[in-house]
Amino acid sequence: MTELTGTGEDLVIRGRVRDALGVALPRAVVTLSGVEGGKNLDKTRSGADGSFEVRAPFEGDFVLSAFSPQLGTQSVEIRLDGVRPVEVEFMIDVPGVVPE
């Protein structure tokens, strides 16, 4: 991964954490890390409406994960190119429920 210094809004990842039925998941743990694993680069909890915001320290490829104690974890790979902020919508499966 190439480390290119970025500033401001271009290195922001925003989004929401919801269950598969569309219900917001407040206080879900959202973690940003490198694709190779290792240490967490930023970590937060989702708000009452499921919204979150994390910041990357540089441009490149990352893994963003959302964890809900009741429902588990969902992860996605993202790329920050320094051109615009990234938005991610997590939809964590509810065991035994088939989304329509």
All heavy atoms as an XYZ file, in Angstrom:
743
protein
N       0.842     -1.157      0.000
C       0.000      0.000      0.000
C       0.897      1.232      0.000
O       1.826      1.331      0.772
C      -0.892     -0.032      1.244
C      -1.743      1.164      1.392
S      -2.926      1.156      2.768
C      -2.735     -0.383      3.564
N       0.590      2.174     -0.835
C       1.350      3.413     -0.922
C       0.789      4.415      0.068
O      -0.407      4.640      0.112
C       1.256      4.002     -2.338
O       1.703      3.018     -3.250
C       2.093      5.242     -2.467
N       1.653      5.013      0.860
C       1.213      6.020      1.816
C       1.313      7.391      1.172
O       2.399      7.884      0.926
C       2.061      5.971      3.083
C       1.806      4.733      3.894
C       2.420      4.827      5.268
O       2.627      5.942      5.775
O       2.683      3.768      5.831
N       0.178      7.974      0.886
C       0.118      9.324      0.341
C      -0.631     10.175      1.341
O      -1.715      9.817      1.784
C      -0.622      9.333     -1.000
C      -0.001      8.483     -2.106
C      -0.920      8.456     -3.308
C       1.351      9.033     -2.493
N      -0.076     11.268      1.711
C      -0.708     12.113      2.710
C      -1.921     12.812      2.125
O      -1.855     13.375      1.045
C       0.278     13.166      3.242
O       1.417     12.484      3.743
C      -0.339     13.988      4.335
N      -3.021     12.737      2.832
C      -4.233     13.430      2.434
C      -4.693     14.289      3.591
O      -4.220     14.141      4.699
N      -5.633     15.172      3.310
C      -6.128     16.026      4.379
C      -7.632     16.177      4.268
O      -8.204     16.019      3.195
C      -5.508     17.430      4.308
O      -5.803     17.990      3.032
C      -4.010     17.386      4.519
N      -8.245     16.462      5.390
C      -9.649     16.863      5.413
C     -10.632     15.796      5.020
O     -10.473     14.626      5.300
N     -11.673     16.234      4.329
C     -12.818     15.397      4.000
C     -12.496     14.216      3.088
O     -13.216     13.252      3.058
C     -13.902     16.251      3.331
C     -14.573     17.225      4.260
C     -15.421     16.538      5.313
O     -16.326     15.781      4.964
O     -15.144     16.759      6.501
N     -11.407     14.294      2.333
C     -11.092     13.237      1.387
C     -10.733     11.916      2.058
O     -10.767     10.870      1.429
C      -9.984     13.670      0.425
C      -8.733     14.153      1.139
O      -8.797     14.428      2.342
O      -7.702     14.250      0.466
N     -10.398     11.922      3.329
C     -10.012     10.705      4.027
C     -11.040     10.304      5.081
O     -10.722      9.617      6.036
C      -8.627     10.876      4.646
C      -7.517     11.159      3.627
C      -6.195     11.375      4.320
C      -7.424     10.057      2.598
N     -12.281     10.708      4.876
C     -13.373     10.413      5.793
C     -14.219      9.274      5.224
O     -14.498      9.233      4.036
C     -14.252     11.665      6.009
C     -15.509     11.328      6.798
C     -13.459     12.746      6.704
N     -14.612      8.371      6.116
C     -15.550      7.306      5.758
C     -16.759      7.487      6.653
O     -16.641      7.522      7.880
C     -14.945      5.914      5.971
C     -13.668      5.773      5.148
C     -15.946      4.840      5.586
C     -12.513      5.283      5.933
N     -17.917      7.673      6.028
C     -19.177      7.843      6.758
C     -20.138      6.735      6.350
O     -20.000      6.158      5.280
C     -19.824      9.175      6.407
C     -19.093     10.371      6.869
C     -19.893     11.633      6.567
N     -19.139     12.802      6.960
C     -18.472     13.589      6.138
N     -18.478     13.345      4.836
N     -17.800     14.621      6.586
N     -21.129      6.529      7.180
C     -22.152      5.564      6.804
C     -23.098      5.264      7.939
O     -23.184      6.015      8.916
N     -23.789      4.141      7.779
C     -24.757      3.685      8.776
C     -24.616      2.183      8.962
O     -24.231      1.474      8.041
C     -26.183      3.975      8.328
C     -26.504      5.436      8.261
C     -28.006      5.642      8.068
N     -28.298      7.021      7.825
C     -28.419      7.945      8.772
N     -28.296      7.624     10.023
N     -28.691      9.191      8.461
N     -24.967      1.746     10.164
C     -25.009      0.321     10.475
C     -26.461     -0.019     10.766
O     -27.089      0.589     11.638
C     -24.122     -0.036     11.693
C     -24.140     -1.538     11.929
C     -22.706      0.471     11.508
N     -26.990     -0.968      9.996
C     -28.385     -1.410     10.163
C     -28.424     -2.924     10.125
O     -27.503     -3.562      9.621
C     -29.257     -0.878      9.031
C     -29.270      0.621      8.907
C     -30.038      1.018      7.650
N     -29.812      2.408      7.327
C     -30.725      3.352      7.474
N     -31.914      3.066      7.909
N     -30.432      4.601      7.166
N     -29.534     -3.472     10.601
C     -29.711     -4.910     10.421
C     -30.366     -5.140      9.065
O     -30.707     -4.189      8.345
C     -30.485     -5.535     11.583
C     -31.944     -5.123     11.674
O     -32.507     -4.589     10.692
O     -32.532     -5.329     12.748
N     -30.521     -6.390      8.682
C     -31.052     -6.726      7.362
C     -32.489     -6.263      7.158
O     -32.966     -6.193      6.028
C     -30.953     -8.229      7.124
N     -33.173     -5.915      8.242
C     -34.541     -5.406      8.154
C     -34.573     -3.884      8.036
O     -35.638     -3.286      7.942
C     -35.353     -5.859      9.369
C     -35.447     -7.371      9.551
C     -36.119     -7.708     10.868
C     -36.167     -8.001      8.384
N     -33.383     -3.251      8.089
C     -33.309     -1.803      7.962
C     -33.337     -1.047      9.270
O     -33.352      0.177      9.277
N     -33.316     -1.763     10.391
C     -33.355     -1.121     11.706
C     -31.946     -0.660     12.076
O     -30.979     -1.427     11.974
C     -33.883     -2.103     12.778
C     -33.835     -1.478     14.166
C     -35.293     -2.553     12.434
N     -31.825      0.598     12.495
C     -30.530      1.148     12.893
C     -29.956      0.367     14.069
O     -30.688     -0.049     14.970
C     -30.687      2.619     13.278
N     -28.640      0.171     14.043
C     -27.950     -0.518     15.138
C     -27.067      0.485     15.877
O     -25.928      0.747     15.479
C     -27.098     -1.672     14.596
C     -27.876     -2.808     13.943
C     -26.923     -3.833     13.341
C     -28.800     -3.472     14.946
N     -27.598      1.094     16.945
C     -26.798      2.043     17.715
C     -25.703      1.325     18.488
O     -25.835      0.155     18.840
C     -27.814      2.676     18.668
C     -28.916      1.684     18.786
C     -28.939      0.926     17.490
N     -24.604      2.032     18.717
C     -23.472      1.552     19.518
C     -22.744      0.352     18.903
O     -21.998     -0.326     19.589
C     -23.892      1.273     20.953
C     -24.467      2.534     21.605
C     -24.444      2.598     23.103
N     -23.282      2.110     23.795
C     -22.151      2.795     23.998
N     -22.015      4.006     23.517
N     -21.161      2.279     24.678
N     -22.922      0.115     17.600
C     -22.115     -0.905     16.919
C     -20.676     -0.379     16.855
O     -20.447      0.814     16.688
C     -22.647     -1.166     15.515
N     -19.711     -1.259     16.999
C     -18.305     -0.866     16.939
C     -17.859     -0.886     15.475
O     -17.977     -1.903     14.795
C     -17.425     -1.812     17.775
C     -15.957     -1.432     17.645
C     -17.859     -1.793     19.233
N     -17.365      0.247     14.992
C     -16.890      0.376     13.613
C     -15.382      0.595     13.669
O     -14.911      1.508     14.348
C     -17.592      1.542     12.889
C     -17.077      1.674     11.463
C     -19.108      1.345     12.901
N     -14.647     -0.276     12.950
C     -13.194     -0.270     13.018
C     -12.590     -0.182     11.622
O     -13.008     -0.890     10.717
C     -12.690     -1.562     13.694
O     -13.333     -1.707     14.949
C     -11.193     -1.523     13.899
N     -11.591      0.678     11.468
C     -10.838      0.808     10.224
C      -9.455      0.221     10.450
O      -8.776      0.563     11.416
C     -10.710      2.280      9.827
C      -9.956      2.559      8.536
C     -10.782      2.110      7.335
C      -9.609      4.037      8.422
N      -9.040     -0.685      9.553
C      -7.697     -1.267      9.639
C      -7.122     -1.439      8.247
O      -7.832     -1.306      7.243
C      -7.734     -2.609     10.380
O      -8.597     -3.510      9.725
N      -5.832     -1.746      8.177
C      -5.194     -1.993      6.891
C      -5.624     -3.338      6.332
O      -6.040     -4.223      7.079
N      -5.508     -3.519      5.030
C      -5.926     -4.776      4.407
C      -5.041     -5.941      4.834
O      -5.470     -7.096      4.787
C      -5.974     -4.690      2.861
C      -7.099     -3.807      2.403
C      -4.659     -4.245      2.280
N      -3.827     -5.658      5.271
C      -2.933     -6.726      5.724
C      -3.199     -7.117      7.168
O      -2.531     -7.979      7.716
C      -1.463     -6.290      5.598
C      -1.008     -6.015      4.196
C      -1.271     -4.570      3.776
O      -1.441     -3.694      4.650
O      -1.329     -4.318      2.570
N      -4.165     -6.471      7.803
C      -4.433     -6.738      9.210
C      -3.580     -5.835     10.081
O      -3.112     -4.794      9.659
N      -3.361     -6.268     11.285
C      -2.547     -5.458     12.188
C      -3.396     -4.523     13.018
O      -4.558     -4.790     13.291
N      -2.800     -3.392     13.384
C      -3.472     -2.495     14.322
C      -4.642     -1.751     13.688
O      -4.687     -1.520     12.476
C      -2.482     -1.508     14.917
C      -2.053     -0.414     13.979
C      -1.157      0.567     14.715
C      -1.088      1.851     13.928
N      -0.387      2.889     14.637
N      -5.570     -1.366     14.553
C      -6.707     -0.544     14.130
C      -6.217      0.885     13.908
O      -5.471      1.428     14.713
C      -7.797     -0.553     15.190
C      -8.387     -1.927     15.387
O      -8.393     -2.752     14.486
N      -8.879     -2.190     16.581
N      -6.669      1.477     12.810
C      -6.265      2.839     12.483
C      -7.238      3.877     13.029
O      -6.853      5.004     13.316
C      -6.130      2.989     10.967
C      -5.121      2.026     10.340
C      -5.211      2.072      8.824
C      -3.717      2.338     10.828
N      -8.513      3.496     13.155
C      -9.520      4.357     13.766
C     -10.666      3.470     14.208
O     -10.903      2.395     13.624
C     -10.015      5.427     12.791
C     -10.700      6.602     13.509
O     -10.713      6.631     14.759
O     -11.234      7.478     12.815
N     -11.357      3.913     15.246
C     -12.436      3.102     15.812
C     -13.465      4.034     16.432
O     -13.099      5.046     17.041
C     -11.841      2.176     16.875
C     -12.774      1.175     17.467
C     -11.973      0.297     18.416
C     -12.738     -0.898     18.866
N     -11.943     -1.752     19.757
N     -14.753      3.694     16.269
C     -15.817      4.494     16.848
C     -17.024      3.595     17.106
O     -17.005      2.412     16.781
C     -16.194      5.661     15.905
O     -17.044      6.570     16.604
C     -16.881      5.181     14.640
N     -18.058      4.184     17.664
C     -19.347      3.495     17.828
C     -20.390      4.264     17.028
O     -20.346      5.489     16.955
C     -19.773      3.436     19.286
C     -18.953      2.462     20.099
C     -19.570      2.260     21.467
N     -18.829      1.313     22.243
C     -19.087      0.008     22.296
N     -20.085     -0.486     21.603
N     -18.362     -0.788     23.050
N     -21.336      3.520     16.483
C     -22.409      4.167     15.729
C     -23.336      4.910     16.681
O     -23.483      4.545     17.848
C     -23.187      3.140     14.904
O     -23.740      2.146     15.739
N     -23.949      5.970     16.164
C     -24.878      6.776     16.941
C     -26.248      6.118     17.060
O     -26.472      5.001     16.570
N     -27.175      6.815     17.671
C     -28.529      6.294     17.886
C     -29.223      5.921     16.578
O     -30.033      4.999     16.537
C     -29.361      7.319     18.651
N     -28.878      6.628     15.502
C     -29.486      6.344     14.192
C     -28.633      5.384     13.354
O     -28.887      5.184     12.177
C     -29.722      7.637     13.419
C     -28.432      8.393     13.122
O     -27.347      7.987     13.640
O     -28.494      9.382     12.380
N     -27.594      4.811     13.963
C     -26.713      3.876     13.263
C     -25.591      4.550     12.495
O     -24.752      3.884     11.895
N     -25.534      5.889     12.511
C     -24.525      6.599     11.723
C     -23.150      6.544     12.398
O     -23.040      6.424     13.611
C     -24.936      8.044     11.497
O     -24.965      8.730     12.725
N     -22.111      6.628     11.557
C     -20.746      6.644     12.059
C     -19.864      7.475     11.132
O     -20.233      7.765      9.992
C     -20.166      5.222     12.173
C     -19.950      4.558     10.848
C     -18.766      4.723     10.145
C     -20.938      3.767     10.288
C     -18.577      4.125      8.912
C     -20.753      3.159      9.061
C     -19.564      3.342      8.367
N     -18.677      7.823     11.651
C     -17.655      8.501     10.858
C     -16.296      8.102     11.398
O     -16.060      8.174     12.600
C     -17.822     10.013     10.933
C     -16.767     10.771     10.134
C     -16.960     12.270     10.174
O     -18.027     12.732      9.696
O     -16.071     12.962     10.685
N     -15.413      7.646     10.511
C     -14.020      7.371     10.867
C     -13.121      8.084      9.859
O     -13.565      8.452      8.766
C     -13.688      5.855     10.909
C     -14.433      5.161     12.023
C     -13.978      5.188      9.575
N     -11.874      8.266     10.231
C     -10.903      8.944      9.357
C      -9.694      8.045      9.140
O      -9.206      7.424     10.074
C     -10.447     10.256      9.977
C     -11.549     11.267     10.047
C     -11.063     12.600     10.595
N     -12.177     13.527     10.648
C     -12.550     14.297      9.640
N     -11.904     14.262      8.502
N     -13.580     15.108      9.764
N      -9.241      8.020      7.914
C      -8.033      7.266      7.575
C      -6.818      8.184      7.685
O      -6.909      9.374      7.401
C      -8.148      6.716      6.156
N      -5.667      7.655      8.074
C      -4.470      8.479      8.210
C      -3.790      8.788      6.873
O      -2.941      9.674      6.809
C      -3.563      7.633      9.102
C      -4.000      6.232      8.860
C      -5.472      6.302      8.585
N      -4.150      8.056      5.813
C      -3.535      8.242      4.502
C      -4.414      7.569      3.447
O      -5.326      6.823      3.776
C      -2.110      7.656      4.458
C      -2.009      6.271      5.043
C      -2.363      5.149      4.299
C      -1.575      6.101      6.343
C      -2.272      3.874      4.852
C      -1.490      4.826      6.907
C      -1.840      3.712      6.154
N      -4.151      7.845      2.184
C      -4.871      7.220      1.083
C      -4.432      5.763      0.958
O      -3.339      5.395      1.373
C      -4.556      7.940     -0.233
C      -5.017      9.362     -0.265
C      -4.560     10.095     -1.519
O      -4.083      9.455     -2.471
O      -4.689     11.316     -1.529
N      -5.307      4.951      0.362
C      -4.949      3.559      0.125
C      -6.119      2.629      0.318
O      -7.285      3.034      0.299
N      -5.807      1.350      0.512
C      -6.807      0.299      0.690
C      -6.938     -0.042      2.168
O      -5.931     -0.156      2.877
C      -6.400     -0.954     -0.094
C      -6.330     -0.700     -1.585
O      -7.173      0.074     -2.092
O      -5.444     -1.254     -2.247
N      -8.191     -0.236      2.595
C      -8.483     -0.496      4.001
C      -9.593     -1.533      4.130
O     -10.315     -1.806      3.170
C      -8.952      0.794      4.698
C      -7.950      1.895      4.640
C      -7.964      2.825      3.617
C      -6.965      1.997      5.612
C      -7.036      3.839      3.549
C      -6.022      3.020      5.555
C      -6.058      3.937      4.526
N      -9.742     -2.057      5.349
C     -10.878     -2.897      5.700
C     -11.674     -2.137      6.754
O     -11.119     -1.673      7.752
C     -10.432     -4.267      6.255
C     -11.631     -5.067      6.742
C      -9.665     -5.047      5.188
N     -12.973     -2.001      6.507
C     -13.878     -1.359      7.451
C     -14.817     -2.431      7.969
O     -15.425     -3.163      7.184
C     -14.670     -0.245      6.758
C     -15.539      0.612      7.669
C     -14.673      1.454      8.602
C     -16.441      1.509      6.835
N     -14.917     -2.552      9.292
C     -15.745     -3.586      9.915
C     -16.738     -2.957     10.873
O     -16.414     -1.996     11.570
C     -14.874     -4.575     10.697
O     -13.949     -5.197      9.859
N     -17.937     -3.530     10.901
C     -18.961     -3.132     11.872
C     -19.310     -4.359     12.697
O     -19.549     -5.442     12.137
C     -20.196     -2.594     11.174
N     -19.338     -4.213     14.019
C     -19.619     -5.320     14.926
C     -20.778     -4.972     15.831
O     -20.779     -3.943     16.499
C     -18.390     -5.646     15.783
C     -18.677     -6.605     16.892
C     -18.890     -7.946     16.631
C     -18.757     -6.158     18.200
C     -19.176     -8.835     17.664
C     -19.039     -7.029     19.240
C     -19.246     -8.374     18.967
N     -21.777     -5.845     15.834
C     -22.906     -5.744     16.758
C     -22.876     -6.995     17.636
O     -22.864     -8.112     17.102
C     -24.226     -5.693     15.985
O     -25.315     -5.910     16.857
N     -22.844     -6.847     18.959
C     -22.765     -8.024     19.830
C     -23.886     -9.041     19.585
O     -23.668    -10.233     19.702
C     -22.864     -7.444     21.247
C     -22.506     -6.018     21.112
C     -22.880     -5.602     19.723
N     -25.059     -8.560     19.215
C     -26.181     -9.463     18.998
C     -26.138    -10.154     17.632
O     -26.642    -11.251     17.478
C     -27.522     -8.719     19.107
C     -27.774     -8.074     20.445
C     -27.105     -6.711     20.600
O     -26.572     -6.136     19.652
N     -27.115     -6.204     21.818
N     -25.550     -9.489     16.629
C     -25.656     -9.984     15.255
C     -24.340    -10.380     14.602
O     -24.337    -11.018     13.566
C     -26.361     -8.933     14.387
C     -27.757     -8.541     14.847
C     -28.321     -7.457     13.946
C     -28.675     -9.753     14.867
N     -23.218     -9.969     15.147
C     -21.933    -10.338     14.573
C     -21.277     -9.214     13.803
O     -21.579     -8.042     14.011
N     -20.396     -9.603     12.883
C     -19.543     -8.646     12.176
C     -19.775     -8.709     10.679
O     -20.012     -9.769     10.121
C     -18.057     -8.961     12.452
O     -17.821     -8.900     13.850
C     -17.139     -7.988     11.758
N     -19.670     -7.545     10.050
C     -19.638     -7.460      8.592
C     -18.449     -6.574      8.238
O     -18.213     -5.551      8.888
C     -20.921     -6.864      8.026
C     -20.921     -6.836      6.507
C     -22.168     -6.201      5.937
O     -22.683     -5.223      6.472
N     -22.658     -6.770      4.859
N     -17.687     -6.982      7.214
C     -16.510     -6.214      6.789
C     -16.549     -5.969      5.292
O     -17.068     -6.794      4.534
C     -15.228     -6.980      7.119
O     -15.100     -7.164      8.503
N     -15.975     -4.831      4.882
C     -15.855     -4.499      3.463
C     -14.475     -3.905      3.223
O     -13.904     -3.274      4.109
C     -16.937     -3.500      2.986
C     -18.313     -4.089      3.091
C     -16.854     -2.195      3.755
N     -13.943     -4.123      2.029
C     -12.700     -3.474      1.630
C     -13.059     -2.183      0.914
O     -13.996     -2.151      0.114
C     -11.883     -4.373      0.706
C     -11.231     -5.509      1.434
C     -10.208     -6.253      0.586
O      -9.636     -5.652     -0.349
O      -9.999     -7.433      0.872
N     -12.320     -1.128      1.223
C     -12.567      0.166      0.594
C     -11.246      0.760      0.130
O     -10.186      0.392      0.630
C     -13.284      1.147      1.549
C     -12.460      1.357      2.814
C     -14.679      0.685      1.879
C     -12.983      2.450      3.691
N     -11.340      1.679     -0.812
C     -10.158      2.398     -1.298
C     -10.420      3.893     -1.166
O     -11.428      4.394     -1.649
C      -9.884      2.055     -2.751
C      -8.776      2.937     -3.346
C      -8.312      2.443     -4.650
N      -7.447      1.294     -4.345
C      -6.968      0.465     -5.259
N      -7.260      0.632     -6.522
N      -6.201     -0.527     -4.908
N      -9.494      4.564     -0.535
C      -9.544      6.018     -0.441
C      -8.528      6.576     -1.417
O      -7.336      6.265     -1.339
C      -9.228      6.481      0.977
C     -10.277      6.130      2.023
C      -9.775      6.463      3.407
C     -11.567      6.839      1.735
N      -9.011      7.389     -2.352
C      -8.132      7.924     -3.387
C      -7.845      9.411     -3.203
O      -7.180     10.020     -4.036
C      -8.717      7.669     -4.769
C     -10.112      8.252     -4.944
O     -10.547      9.067     -4.096
O     -10.769      7.899     -5.934
N      -8.361     10.003     -2.128
C      -8.109     11.411     -1.875
C      -8.958     12.357     -2.689
O      -8.806     13.560     -2.604
N      -9.879     11.801     -3.492
C     -10.718     12.637     -4.342
C     -12.018     13.008     -3.639
O     -12.495     14.117     -3.745
C     -11.021     11.926     -5.683
C     -11.964     12.739     -6.538
C      -9.718     11.648     -6.420
N     -12.588     12.078     -2.887
C     -13.881     12.324     -2.249
C     -14.033     11.413     -1.021
O     -13.387     10.368     -0.940
C     -15.016     12.069     -3.219
C     -15.111     10.622     -3.638
C     -16.063     10.427     -4.804
N     -16.114      9.061     -5.236
C     -15.166      8.387     -5.879
N     -14.018      8.963     -6.126
N     -15.328      7.143     -6.242
N     -14.924     11.770     -0.097
C     -15.206     10.895      1.037
C     -15.915      9.626      0.555
O     -16.501      9.598     -0.520
C     -16.135     11.708      1.940
C     -16.230     13.060      1.351
C     -15.644     13.025     -0.024
N     -15.861      8.584      1.361
C     -16.498      7.312      1.040
C     -17.677      7.110      1.973
O     -17.608      7.436      3.160
C     -15.487      6.150      1.195
C     -16.164      4.804      1.078
C     -14.376      6.284      0.169
N     -18.777      6.573      1.431
C     -19.942      6.239      2.254
C     -20.168      4.743      2.195
O     -20.092      4.130      1.119
C     -21.178      6.977      1.751
C     -20.995      8.471      1.869
C     -22.269      9.201      2.240
O     -23.283      8.556      2.522
O     -22.210     10.434      2.239
N     -20.440      4.140      3.366
C     -20.641      2.694      3.479
C     -21.924      2.434      4.245
O     -22.141      3.022      5.311
C     -19.457      2.024      4.216
C     -19.722      0.543      4.424
C     -18.162      2.246      3.456
N     -22.770      1.583      3.701
C     -23.996      1.153      4.383
C     -23.839     -0.310      4.771
O     -23.780     -1.178      3.900
C     -25.213      1.318      3.465
C     -25.525      2.754      3.104
C     -26.121      3.537      4.261
O     -26.843      2.965      5.096
O     -25.849      4.755      4.326
N     -23.728     -0.571      6.060
C     -23.662     -1.949      6.540
C     -25.073     -2.473      6.747
O     -25.917     -1.786      7.327
C     -22.913     -2.029      7.871
C     -21.429     -1.886      7.748
C     -20.802     -0.722      8.130
C     -20.660     -2.927      7.258
C     -19.426     -0.585      8.031
C     -19.286     -2.807      7.142
C     -18.665     -1.630      7.536
N     -25.334     -3.690      6.295
C     -26.599     -4.386      6.526
C     -26.237     -5.758      7.112
O     -25.906     -6.690      6.373
C     -27.385     -4.555      5.234
C     -27.789     -3.238      4.588
S     -28.996     -2.296      5.512
C     -30.483     -3.115      5.042
N     -26.265     -5.864      8.423
C     -25.856     -7.090      9.107
C     -27.041     -8.039      9.201
O     -28.136     -7.652      9.624
C     -25.275     -6.776     10.504
C     -24.062     -5.851     10.358
C     -24.901     -8.044     11.227
C     -23.442     -5.404     11.663
N     -26.816     -9.289      8.761
C     -27.886    -10.291      8.748
C     -28.437    -10.566     10.138
O     -27.715    -10.560     11.127
C     -27.363    -11.615      8.171
C     -27.076    -11.520      6.687
O     -27.677    -10.662      6.015
O     -26.263    -12.326      6.203
N     -29.748    -10.813     10.173
C     -30.433    -11.221     11.394
C     -30.649    -12.726     11.265
O     -31.294    -13.183     10.324
C     -31.798    -10.504     11.542
C     -32.533    -11.000     12.776
C     -31.601     -8.999     11.579
N     -30.103    -13.529     12.202
C     -30.255    -14.983     12.099
C     -31.722    -15.393     12.036
O     -32.553    -14.886     12.786
C     -29.609    -15.503     13.387
C     -28.680    -14.422     13.824
C     -29.324    -13.134     13.364
N     -32.028    -16.264     11.091
C     -33.379    -16.782     10.955
C     -34.328    -15.904     10.179
O     -35.493    -16.233      9.992
N     -33.870    -14.727      9.703
C     -34.728    -13.816      8.968
C     -34.190    -13.690      7.548
O     -33.011    -13.446      7.338
C     -34.769    -12.422      9.629
C     -35.542    -11.443      8.782
C     -35.353    -12.511     11.018
N     -35.077    -13.871      6.581
C     -34.706    -13.719      5.177
C     -35.189    -12.341      4.719
O     -36.370    -12.067      4.741
C     -35.356    -14.812      4.306
C     -35.015    -14.598      2.844
C     -34.918    -16.194      4.780
N     -34.237    -11.448      4.348
C     -34.650    -10.114      3.912
C     -35.440    -10.189      2.606
O     -35.190    -11.049      1.773
C     -33.350     -9.355      3.714
C     -32.272    -10.380      3.705
C     -32.810    -11.627      4.312
N     -36.389     -9.273      2.439
C     -37.222     -9.267      1.234
C     -36.554     -8.531      0.116
O     -35.804     -7.654      0.261
C     -38.564     -8.613      1.542
C     -39.344     -9.427      2.546
C     -40.674     -8.764      2.869
O     -41.010     -7.715      2.316
O     -41.388     -9.322      3.708
